[in-house]
Amino acid sequence: MLLEPTLARLRELRLAGMAEALEEQQAVPDILGLSFEDRLGLLVDRELTLRKDRRQTQLLRRAKLRLQASIEDLDFRSPRGLDRSVILRLASCDWIRRHQVVLISGATGTGKTYLACALAQAACRQGLSSRYFRLPRLVEELALARADGSYPKLMDRLHKTELVVLDDYGLTPLSHNERRDLLEVIEDRTGRKATLVTSQLPFEHWHDVVGDATFADAILDGLVHHAHRIKLKGASMRRKEPTNPSPKAATA
């Protein structure tokens, strides 16, 4: 059978990985020494690898992470309360599959956003959908969605996302509508999907920033149960940066 029609059919079937591998096999002199099953297995492996790579690229693009962060680039040497064993356990993403919560607190520059993005990137690498938001921006998007009628669609996208990162909790006080929308997001995810929240505020002050005791109780009730807490400390990591740091190293 001619090779070109087979390659064309593979591409028509969107099996680009198998087509590429088949072309490469023709350039290997000893390939005929392999059995049909072995050669077919190599083609299938290439297709699977290609699809996983495409899926990961797509997930990372949709995650809109603020920083190009990775677990491998975390600095565990600085004394800032970053426990390697805890972080590596979280990087396995089992907590995401169990629909749990990670809460990260610490002063400006201690690496909260970098750690959050690194954990979200680890999720994407394992085929789990993630989405990063600065909390002030999210409540703005929710308000606009309510106004233009796209609120149900936005909430549905959030619900389907396996990990939502809410960065900068407590940066500004919440209005009545903002805490109402935040409560809906948290309640919709509690026990169903995973959430990661970062804040400059110590955990004991998270209640105060909501501005209403009833809403605060409801919001924090959905966050603190089954939550993994990480409290970063020490001097700002930004003081250790070179004059022109790369985006990757900015808050590692």
C-alpha positions as CSV (number, residue, x, y, z in Angstrom):
1,M,0.0,0.0,0.0
2,L,1.3,3.5,-0.9
3,L,2.4,5.6,2.0
4,E,1.1,9.0,1.0
5,P,-2.6,8.0,0.9
6,T,-2.2,6.4,4.4
7,L,-0.6,9.6,5.7
8,A,-3.4,11.7,4.2
9,R,-6.1,9.5,5.8
10,L,-4.4,9.7,9.2
11,R,-4.3,13.4,9.0
12,E,-7.9,13.5,7.8
13,L,-8.8,11.5,11.0
14,R,-6.8,14.1,13.0
15,L,-4.2,11.5,13.9
16,A,-1.3,13.8,13.2
17,G,1.0,12.1,15.8
18,M,0.6,8.7,14.2
19,A,1.2,10.3,10.8
20,E,4.5,11.9,12.0
21,A,5.7,8.7,13.6
22,L,4.9,6.7,10.5
23,E,6.9,9.1,8.3
24,E,9.8,8.8,10.8
25,Q,9.7,5.0,10.7
26,Q,10.3,5.0,7.0
27,A,13.7,6.6,7.6
28,V,14.8,4.0,10.1
29,P,16.6,1.2,8.3
30,D,16.0,-1.4,10.9
31,I,12.3,-0.7,11.4
32,L,11.2,-3.8,9.5
33,G,12.9,-5.8,12.2
34,L,10.1,-4.9,14.6
35,S,6.8,-6.7,14.6
36,F,3.6,-5.1,13.4
37,E,2.4,-4.9,17.0
38,D,5.5,-3.0,18.1
39,R,5.4,-0.6,15.2
40,L,1.7,0.1,15.8
41,G,2.4,0.6,19.5
42,L,5.0,3.3,18.6
43,L,2.5,5.1,16.5
44,V,-0.1,5.0,19.2
45,D,2.4,6.2,21.8
46,R,3.3,9.2,19.6
47,E,-0.4,10.1,19.1
48,L,-1.0,10.0,22.8
49,T,2.0,12.1,23.6
50,L,1.0,14.7,21.0
51,R,-2.5,14.9,22.4
52,K,-1.3,15.3,26.0
53,D,1.1,18.1,24.9
54,R,-1.7,19.9,23.1
55,R,-4.0,19.5,26.0
56,Q,-1.4,20.9,28.4
57,T,-0.7,23.9,26.1
58,Q,-4.4,24.6,25.9
59,L,-5.0,24.3,29.6
60,L,-2.0,26.7,30.4
61,R,-3.4,29.2,27.9
62,R,-6.8,29.1,29.4
63,A,-5.5,29.3,32.9
64,K,-4.1,32.9,32.3
65,L,-1.6,32.5,35.0
66,R,0.0,35.8,36.1
67,L,3.5,34.3,36.3
68,Q,5.4,31.6,34.5
69,A,5.9,29.6,37.7
70,S,6.8,26.0,38.3
71,I,7.3,23.8,41.3
72,E,10.8,23.0,40.1
73,D,11.8,26.6,40.3
74,L,10.6,27.3,43.9
75,D,13.3,28.5,46.3
76,F,13.1,26.2,49.4
77,R,16.4,27.6,50.8
78,S,15.1,30.9,52.0
79,P,13.6,30.7,55.5
80,R,10.0,31.7,54.7
81,G,7.9,28.8,56.0
82,L,7.9,26.8,52.7
83,D,8.0,23.1,53.6
84,R,9.3,21.1,50.7
85,S,7.3,17.9,51.7
86,V,4.1,19.8,51.9
87,I,4.5,21.6,48.6
88,L,5.5,18.4,46.8
89,R,2.5,16.7,48.2
90,L,0.2,19.5,47.0
91,A,2.0,19.4,43.6
92,S,0.6,15.9,43.2
93,C,-2.8,17.6,42.8
94,D,-4.6,15.0,45.0
95,W,-6.2,17.9,46.9
96,I,-7.6,19.2,43.6
97,R,-9.2,15.8,42.8
98,R,-10.6,15.8,46.4
99,H,-12.1,19.2,45.9
100,Q,-10.2,20.8,48.7
101,V,-8.9,24.3,49.4
102,V,-5.4,25.8,49.8
103,L,-5.0,29.1,51.7
104,I,-1.8,31.0,51.4
105,S,-1.0,34.1,53.5
106,G,2.1,36.3,53.8
107,A,3.4,39.8,53.4
108,T,4.1,41.4,50.1
109,G,6.9,39.8,48.2
110,T,7.1,36.5,50.1
111,G,6.0,34.6,47.0
112,K,2.3,33.9,47.4
113,T,1.4,34.6,43.8
114,Y,4.3,32.6,42.5
115,L,3.4,29.6,44.6
116,A,-0.2,29.8,43.6
117,C,0.7,29.9,39.9
118,A,3.2,27.1,40.4
119,L,0.5,24.9,41.9
120,A,-1.9,25.8,39.1
121,Q,0.7,25.0,36.5
122,A,1.2,21.6,38.1
123,A,-2.5,21.0,37.8
124,C,-2.4,21.9,34.0
125,R,0.5,19.5,33.6
126,Q,-1.7,16.8,35.0
127,G,-4.6,17.5,32.7
128,L,-6.6,19.5,35.3
129,S,-8.2,22.8,34.2
130,S,-7.2,25.9,36.2
131,R,-8.0,29.6,36.1
132,Y,-6.2,32.5,37.8
133,F,-8.0,35.6,39.0
134,R,-7.0,38.6,41.1
135,L,-10.0,38.7,43.4
136,P,-10.7,42.4,42.8
137,R,-10.8,41.7,39.0
138,L,-13.1,38.7,39.4
139,V,-15.7,40.6,41.4
140,E,-15.6,43.3,38.7
141,E,-16.2,40.6,36.0
142,L,-19.0,39.2,38.0
143,A,-20.7,42.6,38.3
144,L,-20.3,43.2,34.6
145,A,-21.7,39.8,33.8
146,R,-24.8,40.5,36.0
147,A,-25.3,43.7,34.1
148,D,-25.0,42.3,30.6
149,G,-26.8,39.0,31.3
150,S,-23.8,36.7,31.0
151,Y,-23.6,35.9,34.7
152,P,-25.0,32.3,34.4
153,K,-22.5,31.6,31.6
154,L,-19.5,32.9,33.7
155,M,-20.6,31.0,36.8
156,D,-20.9,27.8,34.7
157,R,-17.3,28.3,33.4
158,L,-16.1,28.8,36.9
159,H,-18.0,25.7,38.2
160,K,-16.5,23.5,35.4
161,T,-12.9,24.7,36.2
162,E,-11.2,22.2,38.5
163,L,-9.0,24.7,40.2
164,V,-9.8,28.4,40.6
165,V,-7.0,30.7,42.0
166,L,-8.2,33.8,43.8
167,D,-5.2,36.0,44.4
168,D,-5.1,39.1,46.7
169,Y,-8.1,38.4,48.9
170,G,-8.7,41.3,51.3
171,L,-6.7,43.8,49.3
172,T,-9.7,46.1,49.3
173,P,-13.0,46.0,51.3
174,L,-15.9,44.2,49.7
175,S,-19.1,46.0,48.8
176,H,-22.4,44.3,49.4
177,N,-22.7,43.1,45.8
178,E,-19.1,41.9,45.8
179,R,-19.4,39.8,48.9
180,R,-22.7,38.4,47.6
181,D,-21.0,37.3,44.4
182,L,-17.9,36.0,46.2
183,L,-20.2,33.9,48.4
184,E,-22.0,32.4,45.3
185,V,-18.6,31.4,43.8
186,I,-17.4,29.8,47.1
187,E,-20.6,28.0,47.8
188,D,-20.8,26.7,44.3
189,R,-17.3,25.2,44.6
190,T,-17.4,23.9,48.2
191,G,-17.1,20.2,48.1
192,R,-17.4,20.1,44.3
193,K,-14.2,21.8,43.0
194,A,-10.9,23.0,44.3
195,T,-10.1,26.6,45.2
196,L,-6.8,28.4,46.1
197,V,-6.8,31.8,47.9
198,T,-3.9,34.1,48.7
199,S,-3.9,37.1,50.9
200,Q,-1.5,39.5,52.6
201,L,-3.7,39.3,55.7
202,P,-3.0,36.8,58.5
203,F,-5.7,34.1,58.5
204,E,-7.2,35.5,61.7
205,H,-8.1,38.7,59.9
206,W,-9.8,37.2,56.9
207,H,-13.2,37.5,58.5
208,D,-12.9,41.2,59.1
209,V,-12.4,42.2,55.4
210,V,-15.7,40.9,54.3
211,G,-17.5,43.7,56.1
212,D,-20.6,41.7,57.1
213,A,-20.5,39.0,59.8
214,T,-23.2,36.9,58.2
215,F,-21.5,36.9,54.8
216,A,-18.1,36.5,56.4
217,D,-19.2,33.4,58.3
218,A,-20.7,31.8,55.1
219,I,-17.7,32.6,52.9
220,L,-15.0,31.4,55.4
221,D,-17.1,28.4,56.3
222,G,-16.7,27.3,52.6
223,L,-12.9,27.9,52.7
224,V,-11.5,26.8,56.0
225,H,-12.9,23.2,56.1
226,H,-10.5,20.7,54.6
227,A,-8.1,23.6,53.8
228,H,-4.4,23.3,53.6
229,R,-2.9,26.4,55.1
230,I,0.5,27.9,54.2
231,K,1.8,30.9,56.0
232,L,4.8,32.5,54.3
233,K,7.1,34.7,56.3
234,G,10.4,36.5,56.1
235,A,11.7,39.4,54.1
236,S,10.5,40.2,50.6
237,M,12.0,37.9,48.0
238,R,11.9,40.9,45.6
239,R,14.8,42.5,47.4
240,K,17.0,39.6,46.2
241,E,16.1,40.1,42.5
242,P,18.6,41.3,39.9
243,T,18.0,44.7,38.3
244,N,16.2,43.2,35.3
245,P,14.7,39.9,36.4
246,S,13.0,37.6,34.0
247,P,9.2,37.0,34.4
248,K,10.0,33.5,35.6
249,A,12.2,34.6,38.4
250,A,10.2,37.6,39.5
251,T,8.7,36.2,42.7
252,A,10.1,32.7,43.0
